[in-house]
Structure formats: structure tokens, C-alpha cells
Amino acid sequence: MYTEEIQEQIFVDAVFTNSKIKPRWFIWKGRKHPVKEITYIWKDNQGEAPLVYFSVSDGANIYEIFFNQKNLNWYLARVHLEG
């Protein structure tokens, strides 16, 4: 497995219910990636900004995306590619 650091802002379609966040798909490099599985969720801070991280799979690769709760933007942190 190959890991690539990305750190780019992305567009994410997510459902926010009962203080939970569930990403459904995201767009990176003009391509829509479905979130078929959320494998792990954790929280961190970047200065005063609370971040919620998600390890998600599109069925082939694993992506680490996060939601910045201060500026309300989504980012792709890294990609774990098969092969």
C-alpha cells in the first residue's frame, strides 16, 4: 500500500444528525468518490480549530478526510492507495 500526503480542500456531501457527521461522498481532482465505508473516526485540534477526522473507503482505496469545525471546510489529508 502506498500513502500520499495531500492536505487539499475538498467538497464533501455529508449528513449532520444528532451531533454526528456522516460523509456520503467527496469530490477530489474533479472525480466523485463514494464513501462505501467509514473505517475510523477521531478528533484533533489545529490551534483553536476542532477537527473531526474520518478514515473512509470507496471500495478500493482508503482516504483520510477531515472537517474543520471552525471554518466549516472539508480537507483531504492523505490517501492510501492499493498497489
CYANA upper distance limits for C-alpha pairs under 8 A (distance plus 0.5 A):
  1 MET  CA     80 HIS  CA      6.89
  1 MET  CA     81 LEU  CA      6.13
  1 MET  CA     82 GLU  CA      5.36
  1 MET  CA     83 GLY  CA      6.19
  2 TYR  CA     80 HIS  CA      6.09
  2 TYR  CA     81 LEU  CA      5.62
  2 TYR  CA     82 GLU  CA      7.02
  2 TYR  CA     83 GLY  CA      7.49
  3 THR  CA     78 ARG  CA      7.40
  3 THR  CA     79 VAL  CA      6.10
  3 THR  CA     80 HIS  CA      4.90
  3 THR  CA     81 LEU  CA      6.76
  4 GLU  CA     78 ARG  CA      6.01
  4 GLU  CA     79 VAL  CA      5.76
  4 GLU  CA     80 HIS  CA      7.03
  4 GLU  CA     81 LEU  CA      8.49
  5 GLU  CA     77 ALA  CA      6.71
  5 GLU  CA     78 ARG  CA      4.91
  5 GLU  CA     79 VAL  CA      7.16
  6 ILE  CA     76 LEU  CA      6.71
  6 ILE  CA     77 ALA  CA      5.74
  6 ILE  CA     78 ARG  CA      5.48
  6 ILE  CA     79 VAL  CA      7.69
  7 GLN  CA     75 TYR  CA      6.87
  7 GLN  CA     76 LEU  CA      5.94
  7 GLN  CA     77 ALA  CA      4.94
  7 GLN  CA     78 ARG  CA      7.26
  8 GLU  CA     75 TYR  CA      5.92
  8 GLU  CA     76 LEU  CA      5.87
  8 GLU  CA     77 ALA  CA      7.37
  9 GLN  CA     73 ASN  CA      7.69
  9 GLN  CA     74 TRP  CA      6.32
  9 GLN  CA     75 TYR  CA      4.70
  9 GLN  CA     76 LEU  CA      6.78
 10 ILE  CA     26 PHE  CA      7.42
 10 ILE  CA     27 ILE  CA      6.61
 10 ILE  CA     28 TRP  CA      6.46
 10 ILE  CA     73 ASN  CA      8.41
 10 ILE  CA     74 TRP  CA      6.13
 10 ILE  CA     75 TYR  CA      5.71
 10 ILE  CA     76 LEU  CA      6.86
 11 PHE  CA     26 PHE  CA      6.08
 11 PHE  CA     27 ILE  CA      5.88
 11 PHE  CA     28 TRP  CA      7.93
 11 PHE  CA     74 TRP  CA      6.98
 11 PHE  CA     75 TYR  CA      8.46
 12 VAL  CA     23 PRO  CA      7.17
 12 VAL  CA     24 ARG  CA      7.97
 12 VAL  CA     25 TRP  CA      6.39
 12 VAL  CA     26 PHE  CA      4.71
 12 VAL  CA     27 ILE  CA      7.02
 12 VAL  CA     74 TRP  CA      7.11
 13 ASP  CA     23 PRO  CA      6.43
 13 ASP  CA     24 ARG  CA      6.08
 13 ASP  CA     25 TRP  CA      5.94
 13 ASP  CA     26 PHE  CA      6.64
 14 ALA  CA     21 ILE  CA      7.18
 14 ALA  CA     22 LYS  CA      5.86
 14 ALA  CA     23 PRO  CA      4.49
 14 ALA  CA     24 ARG  CA      5.80
 14 ALA  CA     25 TRP  CA      7.74
 15 VAL  CA     21 ILE  CA      6.32
 15 VAL  CA     22 LYS  CA      5.64
 15 VAL  CA     23 PRO  CA      6.84
 15 VAL  CA     24 ARG  CA      7.84
 16 PHE  CA     20 LYS  CA      6.20
 16 PHE  CA     21 ILE  CA      5.19
 16 PHE  CA     22 LYS  CA      7.03
 17 THR  CA     21 ILE  CA      7.10
 23 PRO  CA     35 VAL  CA      7.32
 24 ARG  CA     34 PRO  CA      6.88
 24 ARG  CA     35 VAL  CA      5.69
 24 ARG  CA     36 LYS  CA      8.34
 25 TRP  CA     32 LYS  CA      7.28
 25 TRP  CA     33 HIS  CA      6.01
 25 TRP  CA     34 PRO  CA      4.82
 25 TRP  CA     35 VAL  CA      5.52
 26 PHE  CA     32 LYS  CA      6.19
 26 PHE  CA     33 HIS  CA      5.85
 26 PHE  CA     34 PRO  CA      7.18
 26 PHE  CA     35 VAL  CA      8.14
 27 ILE  CA     31 ARG  CA      5.81
 27 ILE  CA     32 LYS  CA      4.93
 27 ILE  CA     33 HIS  CA      6.59
 28 TRP  CA     32 LYS  CA      7.16
 28 TRP  CA     33 HIS  CA      8.00
 33 HIS  CA     58 ASP  CA      6.69
 34 PRO  CA     58 ASP  CA      5.88
 35 VAL  CA     56 VAL  CA      6.62
 35 VAL  CA     57 SER  CA      6.28
 35 VAL  CA     58 ASP  CA      5.58
 36 LYS  CA     56 VAL  CA      7.95
 36 LYS  CA     57 SER  CA      6.30
 36 LYS  CA     58 ASP  CA      5.64
 36 LYS  CA     59 GLY  CA      6.66
 37 GLU  CA     56 VAL  CA      6.15
 37 GLU  CA     57 SER  CA      5.74
 37 GLU  CA     58 ASP  CA      7.49
 37 GLU  CA     59 GLY  CA      8.14
 38 ILE  CA     54 PHE  CA      7.23
 38 ILE  CA     55 SER  CA      6.40
 38 ILE  CA     56 VAL  CA      4.93
 38 ILE  CA     57 SER  CA      7.00
 39 THR  CA     54 PHE  CA      8.04
 39 THR  CA     55 SER  CA      5.92
 39 THR  CA     56 VAL  CA      6.19
 39 THR  CA     57 SER  CA      7.80
 40 TYR  CA     54 PHE  CA      6.33
 40 TYR  CA     55 SER  CA      5.54
 40 TYR  CA     56 VAL  CA      7.84
 41 ILE  CA     52 VAL  CA      7.74
 41 ILE  CA     53 TYR  CA      6.09
 41 ILE  CA     54 PHE  CA      5.15
 41 ILE  CA     55 SER  CA      6.90
 42 TRP  CA     52 VAL  CA      6.52
 42 TRP  CA     53 TYR  CA      5.71
 42 TRP  CA     54 PHE  CA      7.24
 43 LYS  CA     50 PRO  CA      7.83
 43 LYS  CA     51 LEU  CA      6.16
 43 LYS  CA     52 VAL  CA      5.11
 43 LYS  CA     53 TYR  CA      6.37
 44 ASP  CA     50 PRO  CA      6.61
 44 ASP  CA     51 LEU  CA      5.66
 44 ASP  CA     52 VAL  CA      7.06
 44 ASP  CA     53 TYR  CA      8.13
 45 ASN  CA     49 ALA  CA      6.02
 45 ASN  CA     50 PRO  CA      5.02
 45 ASN  CA     51 LEU  CA      5.93
 46 GLN  CA     50 PRO  CA      6.99
 46 GLN  CA     51 LEU  CA      7.52
 48 GLU  CA     70 LYS  CA      8.38
 49 ALA  CA     68 ASN  CA      6.95
 49 ALA  CA     69 GLN  CA      6.90
 49 ALA  CA     70 LYS  CA      5.62
 49 ALA  CA     71 ASN  CA      8.34
 50 PRO  CA     68 ASN  CA      6.66
 50 PRO  CA     69 GLN  CA      6.00
 50 PRO  CA     70 LYS  CA      7.06
 51 LEU  CA     66 PHE  CA      6.88
 51 LEU  CA     67 PHE  CA      6.08
 51 LEU  CA     68 ASN  CA      5.19
 51 LEU  CA     69 GLN  CA      6.43
 52 VAL  CA     66 PHE  CA      5.85
 52 VAL  CA     67 PHE  CA      5.70
 52 VAL  CA     68 ASN  CA      7.24
 52 VAL  CA     69 GLN  CA      8.05
 53 TYR  CA     64 GLU  CA      7.33
 53 TYR  CA     65 ILE  CA      6.29
 53 TYR  CA     66 PHE  CA      4.67
 53 TYR  CA     67 PHE  CA      7.04
 54 PHE  CA     64 GLU  CA      6.18
 54 PHE  CA     65 ILE  CA      5.85
 54 PHE  CA     66 PHE  CA      6.45
 55 SER  CA     62 ILE  CA      7.17
 55 SER  CA     63 TYR  CA      6.21
 55 SER  CA     64 GLU  CA      5.06
 55 SER  CA     65 ILE  CA      7.03
 56 VAL  CA     62 ILE  CA      6.10
 56 VAL  CA     63 TYR  CA      5.81
 56 VAL  CA     64 GLU  CA      6.88
 56 VAL  CA     65 ILE  CA      8.04
 57 SER  CA     61 ASN  CA      6.14
 57 SER  CA     62 ILE  CA      5.02
 57 SER  CA     63 TYR  CA      6.74
 58 ASP  CA     62 ILE  CA      7.42
 60 ALA  CA     81 LEU  CA      8.29
 60 ALA  CA     82 GLU  CA      7.56
 61 ASN  CA     79 VAL  CA      7.86
 61 ASN  CA     80 HIS  CA      6.44
 61 ASN  CA     81 LEU  CA      5.62
 61 ASN  CA     82 GLU  CA      6.62
 62 ILE  CA     79 VAL  CA      6.48
 62 ILE  CA     80 HIS  CA      5.53
 62 ILE  CA     81 LEU  CA      7.23
 63 TYR  CA     76 LEU  CA      7.75
 63 TYR  CA     77 ALA  CA      8.19
 63 TYR  CA     78 ARG  CA      6.51
 63 TYR  CA     79 VAL  CA      5.07
 63 TYR  CA     80 HIS  CA      6.67
 64 GLU  CA     76 LEU  CA      6.57
 64 GLU  CA     77 ALA  CA      5.93
 64 GLU  CA     78 ARG  CA      5.82
 64 GLU  CA     79 VAL  CA      6.85
 65 ILE  CA     74 TRP  CA      7.58
 65 ILE  CA     75 TYR  CA      6.06
 65 ILE  CA     76 LEU  CA      4.90
 65 ILE  CA     77 ALA  CA      6.07
 65 ILE  CA     78 ARG  CA      7.89
 66 PHE  CA     74 TRP  CA      6.15
 66 PHE  CA     75 TYR  CA      5.86
 66 PHE  CA     76 LEU  CA      7.04
 66 PHE  CA     77 ALA  CA      7.61
 67 PHE  CA     72 LEU  CA      7.19
 67 PHE  CA     73 ASN  CA      6.39
 67 PHE  CA     74 TRP  CA      5.03
 67 PHE  CA     75 TYR  CA      7.05
 68 ASN  CA     72 LEU  CA      5.81
 68 ASN  CA     73 ASN  CA      5.96
 68 ASN  CA     74 TRP  CA      6.76
 68 ASN  CA     75 TYR  CA      8.43
 69 GLN  CA     73 ASN  CA      7.93
